[in-house]
Amino acid sequence: MTYRCLLQMVLLLCLSTTALCRSYSLLRFQQGRSLEVCQNLLWQLPSTPQHCLEFRMDFQMPEEMKQAQQFRKEDAVLVMYEMLQHIFNILTRDFSSTGWSETIIEHLREELYGQMNRLEPIQKEIMQKQNSTMGDTTDLHLRKYYFTLGQYLKSKEHNRCAWTVVQVQLLRNFSFLKSLTGYLQD
């Protein structure tokens, strides 16, 4: 008899946890907190902005990234997921010349991975229902933007100044991601 009640309680707990994970308000809170951690970690990495002024480059952020108010919550989830994937991939490149702490980078990647895991079930659901107004052009613009960042690092042989420039871009990305979390409401 006790096992039967215990099983029912476990099932109820699992179902309520799943329902909570689907809550956009909870997601907004979790993502916002994690994005704050990511920004703080990026700020902890040493940079040499004065020494690297000649390395600056205008990466032409996609217009969609400058106009967050156009996104519905479903669009925001898709854009956030795509951006987090690309940022994660950039941070898997060779940063040995930067003097950056591997521990900080690993913690940053863990935070990004956790964010993607929270967004993934909702992202898949949106994609299945095709419940998004975000067109393929937004996705294409994001891919092009991050490809350009990667190519820039490669062309500069992943040197310290190139990483400093990319670090600034990633900080801008996290600011945009934080603004997108405001659109994750029930």
Short mmCIF file of the C-alpha atoms (twelve columns), coordinates in Angstrom:
data_MODEL
# 
_entry.id   MODEL 
# 
loop_
_atom_site.group_PDB 
_atom_site.id 
_atom_site.type_symbol 
_atom_site.label_atom_id 
_atom_site.label_alt_id 
_atom_site.label_comp_id 
_atom_site.label_asym_id 
_atom_site.label_seq_id 
_atom_site.Cartn_x 
_atom_site.Cartn_y 
_atom_site.Cartn_z 
_atom_site.pdbx_PDB_model_num 
ATOM 1   C CA . MET A 1   0.000  0.000  0.000   1 
ATOM 2   C CA . THR A 2   2.793  2.393  0.883   1 
ATOM 3   C CA . TYR A 3   4.541  1.772  -2.437  1 
ATOM 4   C CA . ARG A 4   1.344  2.547  -4.312  1 
ATOM 5   C CA . CYS A 5   0.993  5.946  -2.604  1 
ATOM 6   C CA . LEU A 6   4.682  6.603  -3.075  1 
ATOM 7   C CA . LEU A 7   4.425  5.822  -6.786  1 
ATOM 8   C CA . GLN A 8   1.464  8.179  -7.147  1 
ATOM 9   C CA . MET A 9   3.332  10.924 -5.333  1 
ATOM 10  C CA . VAL A 10  6.407  10.455 -7.526  1 
ATOM 11  C CA . LEU A 11  4.282  10.595 -10.688 1 
ATOM 12  C CA . LEU A 12  2.520  13.728 -9.463  1 
ATOM 13  C CA . LEU A 13  5.845  15.343 -8.628  1 
ATOM 14  C CA . CYS A 14  7.231  14.468 -12.072 1 
ATOM 15  C CA . LEU A 15  4.185  15.885 -13.827 1 
ATOM 16  C CA . SER A 16  4.215  19.086 -11.796 1 
ATOM 17  C CA . THR A 17  7.949  19.521 -12.426 1 
ATOM 18  C CA . THR A 18  7.374  19.094 -16.162 1 
ATOM 19  C CA . ALA A 19  4.567  21.646 -16.061 1 
ATOM 20  C CA . LEU A 20  6.795  24.099 -14.199 1 
ATOM 21  C CA . CYS A 21  9.586  23.644 -16.728 1 
ATOM 22  C CA . ARG A 22  7.173  24.601 -19.484 1 
ATOM 23  C CA . SER A 23  6.233  27.792 -17.724 1 
ATOM 24  C CA . TYR A 24  7.603  30.762 -19.623 1 
ATOM 25  C CA . SER A 25  7.797  32.806 -16.435 1 
ATOM 26  C CA . LEU A 26  10.014 30.227 -14.786 1 
ATOM 27  C CA . LEU A 27  12.054 29.963 -17.963 1 
ATOM 28  C CA . ARG A 28  12.452 33.750 -18.039 1 
ATOM 29  C CA . PHE A 29  13.718 33.719 -14.468 1 
ATOM 30  C CA . GLN A 30  16.142 30.839 -15.070 1 
ATOM 31  C CA . GLN A 31  17.460 32.248 -18.330 1 
ATOM 32  C CA . GLY A 32  17.842 35.739 -16.910 1 
ATOM 33  C CA . ARG A 33  19.819 34.459 -13.939 1 
ATOM 34  C CA . SER A 34  22.025 32.269 -16.132 1 
ATOM 35  C CA . LEU A 35  22.660 35.064 -18.643 1 
ATOM 36  C CA . GLU A 36  23.769 37.284 -15.775 1 
ATOM 37  C CA . VAL A 37  26.235 34.592 -14.707 1 
ATOM 38  C CA . CYS A 38  27.525 34.326 -18.295 1 
ATOM 39  C CA . GLN A 39  28.057 38.067 -18.559 1 
ATOM 40  C CA . ASN A 40  29.894 38.145 -15.245 1 
ATOM 41  C CA . LEU A 41  32.122 35.277 -16.362 1 
ATOM 42  C CA . LEU A 42  32.943 37.063 -19.617 1 
ATOM 43  C CA . TRP A 43  33.829 40.212 -17.690 1 
ATOM 44  C CA . GLN A 44  36.243 38.169 -15.555 1 
ATOM 45  C CA . LEU A 45  38.300 37.255 -18.611 1 
ATOM 46  C CA . PRO A 46  41.222 39.623 -19.115 1 
ATOM 47  C CA . SER A 47  41.182 41.797 -22.200 1 
ATOM 48  C CA . THR A 48  43.514 44.366 -23.701 1 
ATOM 49  C CA . PRO A 49  41.186 46.879 -25.376 1 
ATOM 50  C CA . GLN A 50  43.670 49.756 -25.721 1 
ATOM 51  C CA . HIS A 51  46.338 47.550 -27.229 1 
ATOM 52  C CA . CYS A 52  43.828 46.052 -29.679 1 
ATOM 53  C CA . LEU A 53  42.196 49.150 -31.160 1 
ATOM 54  C CA . GLU A 54  43.549 48.363 -34.628 1 
ATOM 55  C CA . PHE A 55  41.791 44.978 -34.528 1 
ATOM 56  C CA . ARG A 56  38.300 46.443 -34.121 1 
ATOM 57  C CA . MET A 57  35.779 45.442 -36.725 1 
ATOM 58  C CA . ASP A 58  32.121 46.100 -37.388 1 
ATOM 59  C CA . PHE A 59  30.517 42.682 -37.574 1 
ATOM 60  C CA . GLN A 60  27.154 44.001 -38.782 1 
ATOM 61  C CA . MET A 61  24.831 42.563 -36.188 1 
ATOM 62  C CA . PRO A 62  21.646 41.368 -37.855 1 
ATOM 63  C CA . GLU A 63  18.886 43.963 -37.787 1 
ATOM 64  C CA . GLU A 64  16.671 41.450 -35.998 1 
ATOM 65  C CA . MET A 65  19.088 41.536 -33.074 1 
ATOM 66  C CA . LYS A 66  18.722 45.294 -32.817 1 
ATOM 67  C CA . GLN A 67  14.923 45.180 -32.763 1 
ATOM 68  C CA . ALA A 68  13.923 42.752 -30.029 1 
ATOM 69  C CA . GLN A 69  10.456 44.256 -29.693 1 
ATOM 70  C CA . GLN A 70  9.381  42.478 -32.892 1 
ATOM 71  C CA . PHE A 71  9.638  39.027 -31.284 1 
ATOM 72  C CA . ARG A 72  6.836  36.994 -29.815 1 
ATOM 73  C CA . LYS A 73  7.798  34.591 -27.034 1 
ATOM 74  C CA . GLU A 74  8.033  31.684 -29.505 1 
ATOM 75  C CA . ASP A 75  10.346 33.700 -31.752 1 
ATOM 76  C CA . ALA A 76  12.411 34.767 -28.745 1 
ATOM 77  C CA . VAL A 77  12.917 31.123 -27.745 1 
ATOM 78  C CA . LEU A 78  14.094 30.185 -31.240 1 
ATOM 79  C CA . VAL A 79  16.465 33.139 -31.522 1 
ATOM 80  C CA . MET A 80  17.851 32.576 -28.038 1 
ATOM 81  C CA . TYR A 81  18.443 28.899 -28.710 1 
ATOM 82  C CA . GLU A 82  20.199 29.622 -32.006 1 
ATOM 83  C CA . MET A 83  22.388 32.335 -30.482 1 
ATOM 84  C CA . LEU A 84  23.357 30.210 -27.493 1 
ATOM 85  C CA . GLN A 85  24.397 27.360 -29.786 1 
ATOM 86  C CA . HIS A 86  26.615 29.649 -31.818 1 
ATOM 87  C CA . ILE A 87  28.150 31.296 -28.761 1 
ATOM 88  C CA . PHE A 88  28.862 27.861 -27.304 1 
ATOM 89  C CA . ASN A 89  30.550 26.813 -30.554 1 
ATOM 90  C CA . ILE A 90  32.689 29.951 -30.634 1 
ATOM 91  C CA . LEU A 91  33.872 29.251 -27.096 1 
ATOM 92  C CA . THR A 92  35.098 25.808 -28.121 1 
ATOM 93  C CA . ARG A 93  37.749 27.347 -30.379 1 
ATOM 94  C CA . ASP A 94  41.408 27.841 -29.552 1 
ATOM 95  C CA . PHE A 95  41.718 30.566 -26.936 1 
ATOM 96  C CA . SER A 96  45.143 29.477 -25.646 1 
ATOM 97  C CA . SER A 97  46.817 32.740 -26.711 1 
ATOM 98  C CA . THR A 98  44.440 34.821 -24.579 1 
ATOM 99  C CA . GLY A 99  45.643 33.899 -21.130 1 
ATOM 100 C CA . TRP A 100 42.013 33.169 -20.261 1 
ATOM 101 C CA . SER A 101 41.220 30.799 -17.442 1 
ATOM 102 C CA . GLU A 102 40.059 27.420 -18.727 1 
ATOM 103 C CA . THR A 103 37.999 27.072 -15.564 1 
ATOM 104 C CA . ILE A 104 36.045 30.246 -16.350 1 
ATOM 105 C CA . ILE A 105 35.523 29.200 -19.979 1 
ATOM 106 C CA . GLU A 106 34.367 25.749 -18.877 1 
ATOM 107 C CA . HIS A 107 31.941 27.287 -16.391 1 
ATOM 108 C CA . LEU A 108 30.685 29.620 -19.128 1 
ATOM 109 C CA . ARG A 109 30.114 26.678 -21.465 1 
ATOM 110 C CA . GLU A 110 28.278 24.803 -18.693 1 
ATOM 111 C CA . GLU A 111 25.953 27.775 -18.198 1 
ATOM 112 C CA . LEU A 112 25.326 27.998 -21.942 1 
ATOM 113 C CA . TYR A 113 24.672 24.270 -22.144 1 
ATOM 114 C CA . GLY A 114 22.207 24.500 -19.261 1 
ATOM 115 C CA . GLN A 115 20.366 27.333 -20.995 1 
ATOM 116 C CA . MET A 116 20.150 25.369 -24.240 1 
ATOM 117 C CA . ASN A 117 18.826 22.337 -22.339 1 
ATOM 118 C CA . ARG A 118 16.075 24.443 -20.765 1 
ATOM 119 C CA . LEU A 119 15.117 25.933 -24.125 1 
ATOM 120 C CA . GLU A 120 15.390 22.780 -26.229 1 
ATOM 121 C CA . PRO A 121 12.041 21.099 -25.353 1 
ATOM 122 C CA . ILE A 122 10.166 24.331 -26.031 1 
ATOM 123 C CA . GLN A 123 12.196 24.980 -29.189 1 
ATOM 124 C CA . LYS A 124 11.337 21.503 -30.515 1 
ATOM 125 C CA . GLU A 125 7.668  21.981 -29.688 1 
ATOM 126 C CA . ILE A 126 7.588  25.340 -31.498 1 
ATOM 127 C CA . MET A 127 9.325  23.846 -34.522 1 
ATOM 128 C CA . GLN A 128 6.867  20.929 -34.649 1 
ATOM 129 C CA . LYS A 129 3.859  23.211 -34.429 1 
ATOM 130 C CA . GLN A 130 5.498  25.749 -36.742 1 
ATOM 131 C CA . ASN A 131 4.270  28.317 -34.258 1 
ATOM 132 C CA . SER A 132 6.747  31.018 -35.127 1 
ATOM 133 C CA . THR A 133 6.669  34.154 -37.207 1 
ATOM 134 C CA . MET A 134 10.446 34.143 -37.396 1 
ATOM 135 C CA . GLY A 135 11.413 33.493 -40.974 1 
ATOM 136 C CA . ASP A 136 14.363 31.655 -42.437 1 
ATOM 137 C CA . THR A 137 16.045 35.002 -43.122 1 
ATOM 138 C CA . THR A 138 16.498 35.672 -39.397 1 
ATOM 139 C CA . ASP A 139 18.119 32.273 -38.976 1 
ATOM 140 C CA . LEU A 140 20.296 32.903 -42.018 1 
ATOM 141 C CA . HIS A 141 21.359 36.326 -40.721 1 
ATOM 142 C CA . LEU A 142 22.314 34.836 -37.356 1 
ATOM 143 C CA . ARG A 143 24.320 32.057 -38.990 1 
ATOM 144 C CA . LYS A 144 26.128 34.550 -41.202 1 
ATOM 145 C CA . TYR A 145 26.921 36.802 -38.240 1 
ATOM 146 C CA . TYR A 146 28.435 33.978 -36.195 1 
ATOM 147 C CA . PHE A 147 30.235 32.567 -39.223 1 
ATOM 148 C CA . THR A 148 31.844 35.997 -39.664 1 
ATOM 149 C CA . LEU A 149 32.949 35.979 -36.017 1 
ATOM 150 C CA . GLY A 150 34.486 32.543 -36.461 1 
ATOM 151 C CA . GLN A 151 36.205 33.524 -39.690 1 
ATOM 152 C CA . TYR A 152 37.570 36.653 -38.042 1 
ATOM 153 C CA . LEU A 153 39.132 34.589 -35.255 1 
ATOM 154 C CA . LYS A 154 40.559 32.167 -37.784 1 
ATOM 155 C CA . SER A 155 41.989 34.931 -39.989 1 
ATOM 156 C CA . LYS A 156 43.685 36.486 -36.950 1 
ATOM 157 C CA . GLU A 157 44.951 33.056 -35.896 1 
ATOM 158 C CA . HIS A 158 42.921 33.198 -32.686 1 
ATOM 159 C CA . ASN A 159 45.249 35.815 -31.217 1 
ATOM 160 C CA . ARG A 160 44.586 37.694 -28.014 1 
ATOM 161 C CA . CYS A 161 43.359 40.886 -29.672 1 
ATOM 162 C CA . ALA A 162 40.943 39.025 -31.947 1 
ATOM 163 C CA . TRP A 163 39.501 37.275 -28.914 1 
ATOM 164 C CA . THR A 164 39.179 40.632 -27.149 1 
ATOM 165 C CA . VAL A 165 37.138 41.936 -30.081 1 
ATOM 166 C CA . VAL A 166 34.972 38.794 -30.052 1 
ATOM 167 C CA . GLN A 167 34.602 39.052 -26.275 1 
ATOM 168 C CA . VAL A 168 33.058 42.515 -26.731 1 
ATOM 169 C CA . GLN A 169 30.693 41.098 -29.373 1 
ATOM 170 C CA . LEU A 170 29.655 38.289 -27.026 1 
ATOM 171 C CA . LEU A 171 28.960 40.791 -24.261 1 
ATOM 172 C CA . ARG A 172 26.663 42.624 -26.688 1 
ATOM 173 C CA . ASN A 173 25.024 39.310 -27.535 1 
ATOM 174 C CA . PHE A 174 24.338 38.618 -23.863 1 
ATOM 175 C CA . SER A 175 22.801 42.068 -23.465 1 
ATOM 176 C CA . PHE A 176 20.484 41.287 -26.364 1 
ATOM 177 C CA . LEU A 177 19.695 37.843 -24.947 1 
ATOM 178 C CA . LYS A 178 18.777 39.463 -21.628 1 
ATOM 179 C CA . SER A 179 16.360 41.770 -23.417 1 
ATOM 180 C CA . LEU A 180 14.829 38.773 -25.184 1 
ATOM 181 C CA . THR A 181 14.119 37.043 -21.870 1 
ATOM 182 C CA . GLY A 182 11.630 39.808 -21.126 1 
ATOM 183 C CA . TYR A 183 9.430  38.392 -23.888 1 
ATOM 184 C CA . LEU A 184 9.200  34.997 -22.187 1 
ATOM 185 C CA . GLN A 185 5.923  35.488 -20.362 1 
ATOM 186 C CA . ASP A 186 2.979  33.143 -19.961 1 
# 
